[in-house]
Amino acid sequence: MLLPLKAIAQELPAFELSAELAFFLRKGQPVFAPNTPKATLLRLFTRDGRFLGIGEISEDGMIAPRRLIKESNTPTSVDNKPALTNEN
């Protein structure tokens, strides 16, 4: 039986990120999010419930990506409009 992706590492606390923070995290950049749980590792989700992967909280409160799930969607910009590429 296959489990859904969001079942990965259920022992870790879940944390939701805004679309803007999720955009930068997917690019490999650490992000600052207020009110993070007191944990080292987190399961990261978008506000609409999509599983992003696992993130690590540093001492300065930044969330860094550790293991992310690749999305198969069209690349988007921060405002969810199609991103400009060399083909556009």
Order of alpha helices (4+ residues) and beta strands (2+ residues): beta-alpha-beta-beta-beta-beta
